[in-house]
Amino acid sequence: WQVQNQGATVYLVGSIHALTPDFYPLPAAYEKAFQSADRLAVELDPEQLDPNQSARLVQSKMWLPKGVTIDRYLDDKSLTALQQFAKANQSDYERMLHIRPWMLVEQLTQAQLKDSNYQAEYGIDLHFLKLAKQKGLPILEIETLSQQIRAIADTPFQAQLTMLETSLDQMDDEDYMAKMTEYWRQADPDGLYQFVYQDVLDNPKLKPMMEALLDHRNQRMADVISIYLGQSPNRSQTTFVVVGALHLSGPKSIIKELEQKGFYPRPMFQDKNLQKQ
């Protein structure tokens, strides 16, 4: 998407954070827009994170209260899947029982990516971060690590638990990432949203999690992006913004939030096929 206001231009790019090498080179429209950018904005720049501070923040949010273990909340099917996961990944199962559901979901996700062809190093965000650093462009962070972790860690426990059960159930679904990336390749944000939101339709207990991970963050990110659009009334300034593709899809997307603020995001891909442009 392209958004313009008083001489300022923002390009909004939806990222899949883990892809395969065959997604490159990207369509020419991406590279052309990036070449016009004065700066890059991403959710977070991993190189700007303080490893010690990050570890302390995660540690403060990842453990269940003393004396509480996750097995009292999971059914036999989910527990068996968790045990199988621990064994396959040589993880300490007894230790895992003391971890909050949100962090177990993170561990499951990372393990799935590791076992697949999809790698973070080929993610759209890291691709443009590398290019920006090669060009010496300023890099802005739209969020903080604290905001991202709290978005998921502070969700209701039942929603976290349901997310864990869903993740354990889908652990062997090798087609999940392939389906997501195909919606991205076809420039179909509505299809992508409906595909992911189907989990909520199947289990409404997931709704608080989706609201925290998408809707609430979309509001905050749209607030920041609107600042980019208001910073250059007297000169041209182009900001290339890369966020997770899901943040640009659905009824409460960043696109919809910007429209409510009076901006007019214009889609750059009209024919629903990225590979043709």
C-alpha positions as CSV (number, residue, x, y, z in Angstrom):
1,W,0.0,0.0,0.0
2,Q,1.0,3.6,-0.5
3,V,-0.2,6.4,1.7
4,Q,0.5,10.1,1.0
5,N,0.0,13.2,3.1
6,Q,1.4,16.7,2.9
7,G,4.5,15.7,1.0
8,A,5.1,12.6,3.1
9,T,4.8,9.1,1.6
10,V,4.5,5.8,3.5
11,Y,4.8,2.4,1.8
12,L,3.2,-0.4,3.8
13,V,4.6,-3.8,3.2
14,G,3.2,-7.0,4.7
15,S,5.9,-9.4,5.8
16,I,5.9,-13.1,6.2
17,H,8.6,-13.4,8.9
18,A,9.9,-16.7,7.6
19,L,10.1,-17.7,3.9
20,T,12.1,-19.8,1.5
21,P,14.8,-18.7,-0.9
22,D,12.5,-19.2,-3.9
23,F,10.5,-16.1,-2.9
24,Y,13.4,-14.0,-4.1
25,P,13.9,-11.8,-6.0
26,L,10.8,-10.0,-4.9
27,P,8.4,-8.4,-7.4
28,A,9.9,-5.2,-9.0
29,A,7.3,-3.0,-7.3
30,Y,8.8,-3.8,-3.9
31,E,12.3,-2.9,-4.9
32,K,11.2,0.2,-6.8
33,A,9.4,1.5,-3.7
34,F,12.3,0.7,-1.5
35,Q,14.7,2.6,-3.7
36,S,12.7,5.8,-3.1
37,A,12.7,5.4,0.7
38,D,14.5,7.8,3.0
39,R,14.2,5.5,6.0
40,L,12.9,2.0,6.9
41,A,10.5,1.3,9.7
42,V,10.0,-2.3,11.1
43,E,8.2,-3.7,14.2
44,L,11.6,-4.4,15.8
45,D,15.2,-4.4,14.7
46,P,16.9,-7.5,16.2
47,E,20.3,-5.9,16.1
48,Q,19.1,-3.0,18.4
49,L,17.9,-5.4,21.1
50,D,19.9,-5.7,24.3
51,P,20.3,-9.5,24.8
52,N,20.5,-9.3,28.6
53,Q,17.5,-7.0,28.9
54,S,15.5,-9.2,26.5
55,A,16.3,-12.3,28.5
56,R,15.3,-10.6,31.8
57,L,12.0,-9.5,30.2
58,V,11.2,-12.9,28.9
59,Q,12.2,-14.6,32.2
60,S,9.8,-12.3,34.1
61,K,6.9,-13.4,32.0
62,M,7.5,-17.1,31.1
63,W,7.1,-19.0,34.4
64,L,3.9,-20.3,36.0
65,P,3.5,-19.5,39.8
66,K,5.4,-21.7,42.1
67,G,3.7,-25.0,42.7
68,V,1.6,-24.7,39.5
69,T,2.3,-26.9,36.4
70,I,0.7,-26.9,33.0
71,D,-0.4,-30.5,33.1
72,R,-3.3,-29.8,35.5
73,Y,-4.9,-27.8,32.7
74,L,-4.2,-29.9,29.6
75,D,-6.2,-33.0,28.4
76,D,-4.5,-36.3,27.8
77,K,-4.2,-35.7,24.0
78,S,-2.4,-32.3,24.5
79,L,-0.2,-33.7,27.2
80,T,0.9,-36.6,25.0
81,A,1.6,-34.2,22.1
82,L,3.7,-32.0,24.5
83,Q,5.7,-35.1,25.7
84,Q,6.3,-36.1,22.1
85,F,7.5,-32.6,21.3
86,A,9.9,-32.6,24.3
87,K,11.3,-35.9,23.3
88,A,11.7,-35.0,19.6
89,N,13.5,-31.8,20.5
90,Q,15.5,-33.1,23.4
91,S,13.8,-30.7,25.8
92,D,13.4,-31.1,29.5
93,Y,9.7,-32.1,29.8
94,E,9.6,-31.6,33.6
95,R,10.9,-28.0,33.1
96,M,8.4,-27.4,30.4
97,L,5.5,-28.1,32.8
98,H,6.4,-24.9,34.7
99,I,6.3,-22.6,31.6
100,R,3.3,-20.4,30.8
101,P,1.3,-21.4,27.7
102,W,2.3,-18.4,25.6
103,M,6.0,-19.3,25.9
104,L,5.3,-22.9,25.0
105,V,3.5,-21.8,21.9
106,E,6.6,-19.7,21.0
107,Q,8.8,-22.8,21.5
108,L,6.5,-24.9,19.3
109,T,6.5,-22.3,16.6
110,Q,10.3,-21.9,16.5
111,A,10.8,-25.7,16.5
112,Q,8.3,-26.1,13.6
113,L,10.2,-23.4,11.6
114,K,13.5,-25.1,12.3
115,D,12.2,-28.4,11.0
116,S,10.7,-26.8,7.8
117,N,12.2,-25.1,4.8
118,Y,10.9,-21.7,6.1
119,Q,13.7,-19.7,7.7
120,A,13.6,-16.3,9.4
121,E,16.7,-15.2,7.5
122,Y,14.5,-15.2,4.3
123,G,11.7,-13.2,6.0
124,I,10.6,-10.0,4.2
125,D,11.5,-7.8,7.2
126,L,15.0,-9.1,7.5
127,H,15.5,-8.8,3.8
128,F,14.8,-5.1,3.9
129,L,16.7,-4.6,7.1
130,K,19.8,-5.9,5.4
131,L,19.2,-3.7,2.4
132,A,18.6,-0.6,4.6
133,K,21.8,-1.2,6.5
134,Q,23.7,-1.6,3.2
135,K,22.3,1.7,2.0
136,G,22.9,3.4,5.4
137,L,19.2,4.3,5.8
138,P,17.9,5.3,9.2
139,I,16.0,2.4,10.8
140,L,12.9,3.1,13.0
141,E,11.2,0.7,15.3
142,I,7.4,0.9,15.5
143,E,7.2,-1.2,18.7
144,T,9.3,-2.1,21.7
145,L,10.2,-5.6,22.7
146,S,8.3,-5.0,26.0
147,Q,5.1,-4.1,24.0
148,Q,5.4,-7.2,21.9
149,I,5.9,-9.6,24.8
150,R,3.3,-8.0,27.0
151,A,0.8,-8.2,24.1
152,I,0.9,-12.0,24.3
153,A,2.1,-12.7,27.8
154,D,-0.6,-10.5,29.5
155,T,-3.5,-12.1,27.6
156,P,-6.0,-14.1,29.8
157,F,-4.6,-17.5,30.8
158,Q,-7.5,-19.4,29.3
159,A,-6.8,-17.8,25.9
160,Q,-3.2,-18.7,26.2
161,L,-4.1,-22.3,27.1
162,T,-6.4,-22.6,24.1
163,M,-3.7,-21.2,21.8
164,L,-1.3,-23.9,23.2
165,E,-3.9,-26.7,22.6
166,T,-4.5,-25.4,19.1
167,S,-0.7,-25.3,18.4
168,L,-0.2,-28.8,19.7
169,D,-3.1,-30.0,17.6
170,Q,-1.6,-28.4,14.5
171,M,2.0,-29.4,15.2
172,D,2.2,-31.9,12.3
173,D,0.4,-29.6,9.8
174,E,3.2,-29.1,7.4
175,D,0.9,-27.2,5.0
176,Y,0.0,-24.4,7.4
177,M,3.0,-22.1,6.4
178,A,2.5,-23.1,2.7
179,K,-1.1,-21.9,2.8
180,M,-0.2,-18.7,4.6
181,T,2.6,-17.8,2.1
182,E,0.3,-18.6,-0.9
183,Y,-2.2,-16.0,0.3
184,W,0.8,-13.5,0.5
185,R,2.0,-14.5,-2.9
186,Q,-1.5,-13.9,-4.4
187,A,-1.7,-10.5,-2.7
188,D,-4.9,-11.6,-0.9
189,P,-5.0,-10.0,2.6
190,D,-8.6,-10.9,3.1
191,G,-8.0,-14.6,2.3
192,L,-5.0,-14.6,4.7
193,Y,-7.0,-13.1,7.5
194,Q,-9.9,-15.6,7.0
195,F,-7.5,-18.5,6.9
196,V,-5.9,-17.5,10.3
197,Y,-9.1,-16.3,11.8
198,Q,-10.8,-19.7,11.2
199,D,-9.1,-20.9,14.4
200,V,-11.1,-18.2,16.3
201,L,-14.3,-19.2,14.6
202,D,-13.6,-22.8,15.5
203,N,-12.8,-21.9,19.1
204,P,-14.1,-18.5,20.4
205,K,-11.8,-18.8,23.5
206,L,-9.0,-17.7,21.2
207,K,-10.6,-14.3,20.5
208,P,-8.8,-12.4,23.4
209,M,-5.5,-13.6,22.0
210,M,-6.2,-12.5,18.5
211,E,-7.4,-9.1,19.8
212,A,-4.2,-8.6,21.7
213,L,-1.8,-9.8,19.0
214,L,-3.6,-8.0,16.1
215,D,-6.3,-5.5,16.9
216,H,-4.6,-3.7,19.9
217,R,-1.2,-3.7,18.3
218,N,-2.7,-2.4,15.0
219,Q,-4.1,0.6,16.8
220,R,-0.7,1.4,18.3
221,M,1.2,0.9,15.1
222,A,-1.3,3.0,13.1
223,D,-0.7,5.8,15.7
224,V,3.1,5.7,15.0
225,I,2.7,5.5,11.2
226,S,0.4,8.5,11.3
227,I,3.3,10.4,12.9
228,Y,5.5,9.5,10.0
229,L,2.8,10.9,7.7
230,G,2.7,14.2,9.6
231,Q,6.4,14.8,10.0
232,S,7.2,16.4,6.7
233,P,4.8,19.2,5.8
234,N,7.6,21.2,4.1
235,R,9.7,18.5,2.5
236,S,9.3,15.1,0.9
237,Q,10.0,12.2,3.2
238,T,9.4,8.6,2.2
239,T,9.1,5.8,4.9
240,F,9.2,2.2,3.9
241,V,7.2,0.3,6.6
242,V,7.4,-3.4,7.0
243,V,5.1,-5.2,9.4
244,G,3.6,-8.7,9.7
245,A,1.2,-9.3,6.8
246,L,-1.7,-10.1,9.2
247,H,-1.5,-6.5,10.5
248,L,-2.5,-5.3,7.1
249,S,-5.5,-7.6,6.8
250,G,-8.9,-7.9,8.5
251,P,-11.6,-5.4,9.7
252,K,-9.3,-3.8,12.3
253,S,-6.1,-3.7,10.3
254,I,-3.6,-0.9,10.2
255,I,-5.1,0.0,6.8
256,K,-8.5,0.4,8.4
257,E,-7.1,2.3,11.3
258,L,-5.3,4.8,9.0
259,E,-8.5,5.2,7.0
260,Q,-10.3,6.2,10.2
261,K,-7.6,8.8,10.8
262,G,-8.4,10.4,7.5
263,F,-5.6,8.8,5.4
264,Y,-6.2,7.0,2.1
265,P,-4.0,3.9,1.7
266,R,-3.8,2.8,-1.9
267,P,-3.2,-0.8,-2.8
268,M,-0.2,-1.3,-5.1
269,F,-1.2,-4.7,-6.4
270,Q,-4.6,-4.8,-8.1
271,D,-4.4,-8.0,-10.0
272,K,-4.1,-10.3,-7.0
273,N,-0.8,-11.8,-8.1
274,L,2.5,-10.6,-6.8
275,Q,4.4,-12.7,-9.3
276,K,3.1,-10.7,-12.3
277,Q,4.4,-7.3,-11.1
